[in-house]
Amino acid sequence: MASCHLYYTDFARYGCRSTLPTYINIIRNPQERLISFYYFIRFFPNHQRPMSDAKRNMSYDECVRQNDDECTGAHSKGYWTLIPYFCGHDPVCRKPSQAALEQAKANVMRSYAVVGITEDVDSFTQVLEQTIPKYFKGLAAEYQILKRRNKAYSNAKRKVKPKPETLEKMRPLLKLENEFYEFVKNRFYNQVDYLRCQGHEISG
């Protein structure tokens, strides 16, 4: 089992047809991820980046309103941080495009046993347990124990909920990423519904 930031690789193209890996992953809402990272590098212990006090205390709303590169300086066709991991190593994956998005979707359908969402880790652990029990039997219960045990500092204490106009301004920059996220989310909950129809209890 490998766990790291890893671009999708189609091993069948390199002759490895008999022992292909089983891919799993979990993703976060693209806008929420940007907001969380914005405050993470400002206030999370041991991860704070050097910056002026004025910049550190600037809200995400203000950053977007001022068109600061940190918040709105994406590629001309939008942010491109999530899809490349699922699109892979082909040249088409290097820049935002509908073709790269469709390739990422196809790879998920063909090669990923489960892709969950961080907004519902409870269901993700249960789906993993039912889908790949050889490796994940007991995972859901173990996760609940870890949740109760680990109450680490969260930069959420310093996060400011963005205004609707901020989200609206960011929407075009996240169009492709949001489309991919919604695709994955719908696929995941289709898996949840299927498992429930098979008699498995999936809470969440």
matplotlib code that plots the C-alpha trace (Angstrom):
import matplotlib.pyplot as plt

x = [0.0, 1.3, 0.2, 1.5, 0.8, 0.8, -0.4, -2.5, -0.4, -2.0, 0.3, -1.4, 0.3, 3.7, 2.8, 1.7, -1.6, -1.8, -1.1, -2.7, -2.9, -6.2, -6.6, -8.5, -8.5, -10.4, -10.9, -12.2, -14.6, -12.2, -13.4, -13.3, -9.8, -8.6, -10.1, -8.8, -5.3, -5.4, -5.9, -3.7, -0.5, -1.4, -2.4, -1.7, 1.2, 4.5, 3.1, 2.9, 4.6, 6.6, 4.4, 3.6, 1.0, -1.3, -1.2, -1.6, -4.7, -6.3, -9.5, -10.0, -12.8, -10.5, -7.8, -10.3, -11.8, -8.3, -7.5, -4.4, -2.5, -2.6, -6.3, -7.2, -3.9, -4.9, -4.2, -6.2, -8.6, -8.9, -7.4, -5.7, -4.7, -7.1, -7.7, -4.1, -3.7, -6.5, -5.8, -2.2, 1.0, -0.2, 0.6, -3.1, -3.1, -0.7, -3.1, -6.8, -9.0, -12.3, -10.3, -8.1, -11.3, -12.9, -9.7, -9.7, -13.3, -12.6, -9.6, -11.8, -14.5, -11.9, -9.3, -10.5, -12.3, -13.4, -13.0, -14.6, -15.1, -13.6, -16.9, -18.1, -15.2, -17.6, -19.2, -15.8, -14.4, -17.5, -17.5, -13.8, -14.5, -17.3, -15.5, -12.0, -12.5, -9.1, -7.3, -10.0, -12.0, -12.6, -11.6, -14.9, -14.8, -11.1, -11.8, -14.5, -12.0, -9.4, -12.0, -12.7, -9.1, -7.6, -8.9, -5.9, -5.7, -7.7, -7.2, -11.0, -11.0, -9.5, -11.4, -13.9, -16.9, -16.6, -19.3, -21.6, -20.0, -16.6, -17.8, -19.5, -16.3, -14.3, -16.8, -15.5, -11.9, -13.1, -15.4, -13.4, -12.4, -16.0, -17.3, -14.8, -15.7, -19.4, -18.8, -16.8, -19.3, -22.2, -20.3, -19.4, -23.0, -24.1, -21.7, -23.2, -26.8, -25.7, -24.1, -27.3, -29.4, -27.1, -28.0, -24.9, -25.4, -23.8, -24.5, -23.5]
y = [0.0, 3.4, 6.7, 10.0, 12.8, 10.7, 11.3, 8.6, 6.1, 3.7, 0.7, -1.4, 0.9, -0.4, -4.1, -4.6, -6.2, -9.1, -7.2, -3.8, -1.6, -0.8, 3.0, 4.8, 8.5, 11.2, 14.8, 18.0, 20.7, 22.9, 26.2, 24.9, 23.6, 27.0, 28.8, 26.3, 26.5, 30.3, 30.3, 27.2, 28.9, 31.9, 30.4, 26.7, 26.0, 25.1, 25.8, 29.6, 31.2, 34.4, 37.4, 40.8, 41.1, 43.0, 40.2, 37.5, 39.2, 39.9, 37.9, 35.7, 38.0, 41.0, 39.0, 38.1, 41.6, 43.0, 40.5, 39.5, 36.8, 34.6, 34.2, 34.9, 34.5, 31.1, 30.0, 32.0, 29.1, 28.6, 26.7, 23.4, 21.6, 18.6, 17.3, 16.6, 14.0, 12.0, 12.9, 11.5, 12.2, 12.8, 16.2, 17.1, 16.9, 19.8, 22.7, 23.3, 22.0, 20.1, 17.2, 16.8, 16.9, 14.1, 12.0, 12.4, 11.3, 8.3, 7.3, 7.4, 5.2, 2.7, 2.5, 3.8, 1.4, 4.3, 8.1, 9.7, 13.2, 14.7, 16.2, 12.6, 10.6, 8.4, 7.0, 6.8, 4.5, 2.3, 2.1, 1.1, -1.5, -3.1, -2.7, -3.8, -5.8, -7.6, -4.4, -2.2, -4.5, -2.7, 0.7, 2.5, 1.6, 2.5, 5.8, 6.6, 5.9, 8.2, 10.9, 10.9, 10.7, 13.4, 16.8, 18.7, 22.5, 23.6, 26.7, 26.7, 28.9, 31.7, 31.1, 33.7, 32.4, 34.0, 36.3, 35.1, 37.7, 36.2, 32.7, 34.1, 35.8, 32.6, 30.3, 30.9, 30.2, 26.8, 25.7, 22.6, 21.7, 22.0, 19.9, 17.1, 17.3, 17.0, 14.1, 12.3, 13.2, 11.8, 8.6, 8.1, 8.4, 6.1, 3.5, 4.2, 3.7, 0.5, -0.9, -0.1, -1.9, -4.9, -4.9, -3.1, -0.5, 2.7, 5.6, 9.1]
z = [0.0, -1.0, 0.6, -0.9, -3.3, -6.4, -10.0, -11.5, -13.5, -16.0, -15.3, -18.0, -20.6, -19.3, -19.6, -16.0, -16.8, -14.3, -11.0, -11.4, -8.2, -6.6, -6.4, -3.7, -2.8, -0.9, -2.1, -0.6, -1.9, -4.0, -2.6, 1.0, 0.4, -0.8, 2.2, 4.7, 3.2, 3.2, 7.0, 7.6, 6.5, 8.6, 12.0, 12.2, 14.6, 12.9, 9.5, 9.6, 6.6, 6.9, 6.1, 7.4, 10.2, 7.8, 5.3, 8.0, 9.4, 6.0, 5.6, 2.6, 1.5, 1.5, -0.4, -3.1, -3.2, -3.8, -6.5, -4.6, -6.5, -3.5, -3.9, -7.5, -9.3, -10.9, -14.4, -16.9, -17.2, -13.5, -10.6, -11.5, -8.3, -8.0, -11.5, -12.4, -9.8, -11.4, -15.0, -14.9, -16.7, -20.2, -21.8, -21.8, -18.0, -17.6, -18.2, -17.4, -20.2, -20.7, -22.2, -19.1, -16.9, -19.0, -18.8, -15.0, -14.9, -17.1, -14.9, -11.8, -13.4, -14.7, -12.0, -8.6, -6.3, -4.1, -4.1, -1.1, 0.1, 3.2, 4.2, 4.9, 6.1, 8.2, 5.1, 3.3, 5.9, 5.8, 2.0, 2.1, 4.7, 2.6, -0.7, 0.2, 3.5, 3.1, 4.0, 5.7, 7.9, 11.2, 9.7, 10.5, 14.1, 14.4, 12.8, 15.4, 18.1, 16.5, 16.1, 19.8, 20.7, 18.5, 19.2, 17.8, 17.3, 14.3, 12.2, 11.9, 15.0, 13.0, 9.8, 8.7, 6.7, 3.2, 1.9, -0.9, -3.3, -2.6, -3.5, -6.6, -7.8, -7.3, -9.0, -12.6, -11.4, -10.0, -12.7, -13.9, -10.4, -9.1, -11.9, -11.1, -7.4, -8.1, -10.4, -7.7, -5.0, -7.1, -7.9, -4.2, -3.1, -5.8, -4.3, -0.8, -2.2, -3.9, -0.7, 1.2, -1.3, -0.8, 2.8, 4.2, 6.9, 5.9, 8.3, 7.6]

ax = plt.figure().add_subplot(projection="3d")
ax.plot(x, y, z, "-o")
ax.set_aspect("equal")
plt.show()
